Amino acid sequence: MSPPLNRINSDERLPAQVDVVVIGGGVIGVSAAYHLAKKGLSVALVEKGHVGGEQSSRNWGWCRQQGRAREEIPLAREALRLWEDMQNDAGVDAGFRRTGVLFLTKSKDELAGWERWAAIAREQQVHSTVLTPAEVAERLPGNADKWVGGLHTPSDGRAEPSMAVPALATAARKHGVMIFQGCAARGLETEGGRVSAVVTENGAIRTQSVLLAGGAWSSLFCRRHGIELPIGLVNATACRTTPAPAGACEAPRSTPCAMGAPARSPSGTGAQDRSVSSSGRSTAHRPRCGRR
C-alpha cells in the first residue's frame, strides 16, 4: 500500500523547448528543478507517477547533522537552512520542524564514540549534548528502559515525507517550473553527439541539458542508451500506526520525540538495532516516536 501523499496538479501541455528537463519527481529531482529555476533557467520536470510517490515518501524524514561524518556536517547545516527557506517560499507546510534529534544507547562504547563526535561537531558550530542516564530519564518520563546515555542535537529536525516533496514542488512552480505527472521519459534524442530532446510518452521536449533523478529506475533508463549506471539498494523498515494513547509519546515541550539508535554510530563503530525487512534482509532500523 502506498503511503499517504499530498497530491499536486500537473501542467497541461508539454513545452516545445526548455533549458533543462528533469526526469524524476522525487526530492532530488524537484529540489534540482527548484534551484535551477531560481537561477533563471526554464525547467520542465517529468514524472511517471506522482511527485513524491516513490522513495521520497517512504523514509523516516530526518533532517539531521547529528552523526554525520566530519566532511558532511557543513552540507547538513546548509540543508537545514534550505529546508526552512523552501518552506517559507512555498507558502505551504512541508512538515519541516526543528524538533531536535535524540539518539539513545545501552552501549558504553557507543556513548564514548558519541562524545568524540560531539567534540568534532562543536568545532563546526553544531551544539550537540551527550546526556547522562539521569538526563535521559528527565527528558523521557515514564520510559522503563535503562539507557547508559544519549546524544541530543536541538537544531536538527524532520520533514513530513507525505508533505515535503509536494511542498517543494509548489515552491518550484512559483519560480516557473512546469511539472508533468503520469508522463514517463522513454529516452533521449541526440544530434551531433549531444542531447537534443527528451522523448516522453506524451511527446518530445527539445533541450540540451537533462538531469536524471529517477532513483532506482535511473539504471534502466541509462541502459537504453548503452550506459551502465550502478545502483545500490538499501532495504529498511518503517511502520505506521494509529494515534498513540494520550501521553504515550509525550515528553516535556523542550524535548524532541524523534529518537532512535543510529544505523552506524558517529565514531563509525558501535552497536546498532537490527530488524528484518519485508525482503528478508537484515537491515538497520531506527525506531522513532514521531511528534511534530
Secondary structure in CASP SS format (residue, H / E / C, confidence):
PFRMAT SS
TARGET T0000
AUTHOR 0000-0000-0000
METHOD secondary structure of the structure
MODEL  1
M C 1.00
S C 1.00
P C 1.00
P C 1.00
L C 1.00
N C 1.00
R C 1.00
I C 1.00
N C 1.00
S C 1.00
D C 1.00
E C 1.00
R C 1.00
L C 1.00
P C 1.00
A C 1.00
Q E 1.00
V C 1.00
D C 1.00
V E 1.00
V E 1.00
V E 1.00
I E 1.00
G C 1.00
G C 1.00
G C 1.00
V H 1.00
I H 1.00
G H 1.00
V H 1.00
S H 1.00
A H 1.00
A H 1.00
Y H 1.00
H H 1.00
L H 1.00
A H 1.00
K H 1.00
K C 1.00
G C 1.00
L C 1.00
S C 1.00
V E 1.00
A E 1.00
L E 1.00
V E 1.00
E E 1.00
K C 1.00
G C 1.00
H C 1.00
V C 1.00
G C 1.00
G C 1.00
E C 1.00
Q H 1.00
S H 1.00
S H 1.00
R C 1.00
N C 1.00
W C 1.00
G C 1.00
W E 1.00
C E 1.00
R C 1.00
Q C 1.00
Q C 1.00
G C 1.00
R C 1.00
A C 1.00
R H 1.00
E H 1.00
E H 1.00
I H 1.00
P H 1.00
L H 1.00
A H 1.00
R H 1.00
E H 1.00
A H 1.00
L H 1.00
R H 1.00
L H 1.00
W H 1.00
E H 1.00
D H 1.00
M H 1.00
Q H 1.00
N H 1.00
D H 1.00
A H 1.00
G C 1.00
V C 1.00
D C 1.00
A C 1.00
G C 1.00
F C 1.00
R E 1.00
R C 1.00
T C 1.00
G C 1.00
V E 1.00
L E 1.00
F E 1.00
L E 1.00
T E 1.00
K C 1.00
S C 1.00
K H 1.00
D H 1.00
E H 1.00
L H 1.00
A H 1.00
G H 1.00
W H 1.00
E H 1.00
R H 1.00
W H 1.00
A H 1.00
A H 1.00
I H 1.00
A H 1.00
R H 1.00
E H 1.00
Q C 1.00
Q C 1.00
V C 1.00
H C 1.00
S C 1.00
T E 1.00
V E 1.00
L E 1.00
T C 1.00
P H 1.00
A H 1.00
E H 1.00
V H 1.00
A H 1.00
E H 1.00
R H 1.00
L C 1.00
P C 1.00
G C 1.00
N C 1.00
A C 1.00
D C 1.00
K C 1.00
W C 1.00
V C 1.00
G E 1.00
G E 1.00
L E 1.00
H E 1.00
T E 1.00
P C 1.00
S C 1.00
D C 1.00
G E 1.00
R E 1.00
A C 1.00
E C 1.00
P H 1.00
S H 1.00
M H 1.00
A H 1.00
V H 1.00
P H 1.00
A H 1.00
L H 1.00
A H 1.00
T H 1.00
A H 1.00
A H 1.00
R H 1.00
K H 1.00
H C 1.00
G C 1.00
V C 1.00
M E 1.00
I E 1.00
F E 1.00
Q E 1.00
G C 1.00
C C 1.00
A C 1.00
A E 1.00
R E 1.00
G E 1.00
L E 1.00
E E 1.00
T E 1.00
E E 1.00
G C 1.00
G C 1.00
R E 1.00
V E 1.00
S E 1.00
A E 1.00
V E 1.00
V E 1.00
T E 1.00
E C 1.00
N C 1.00
G E 1.00
A E 1.00
I E 1.00
R E 1.00
T C 1.00
Q C 1.00
S C 1.00
V E 1.00
L E 1.00
L E 1.00
A C 1.00
G C 1.00
G H 1.00
A H 1.00
W H 1.00
S H 1.00
S H 1.00
L H 1.00
F H 1.00
C H 1.00
R H 1.00
R C 1.00
H C 1.00
G C 1.00
I C 1.00
E C 1.00
L C 1.00
P C 1.00
I C 1.00
G C 1.00
L C 1.00
V C 1.00
N C 1.00
A C 1.00
T C 1.00
A C 1.00
C C 1.00
R C 1.00
T C 1.00
T C 1.00
P C 1.00
A C 1.00
P C 1.00
A C 1.00
G C 1.00
A C 1.00
C C 1.00
E C 1.00
A C 1.00
P C 1.00
R C 1.00
S C 1.00
T C 1.00
P C 1.00
C C 1.00
A C 1.00
M E 1.00
G E 1.00
A C 1.00
P C 1.00
A C 1.00
R C 1.00
S C 1.00
P C 1.00
S C 1.00
G C 1.00
T C 1.00
G C 1.00
A C 1.00
Q C 1.00
D C 1.00
R E 1.00
S E 1.00
V E 1.00
S C 1.00
S C 1.00
S C 1.00
G C 1.00
R C 1.00
S E 1.00
T E 1.00
A E 1.00
H C 1.00
R C 1.00
P C 1.00
R C 1.00
C C 1.00
G C 1.00
R C 1.00
R C 1.00
END
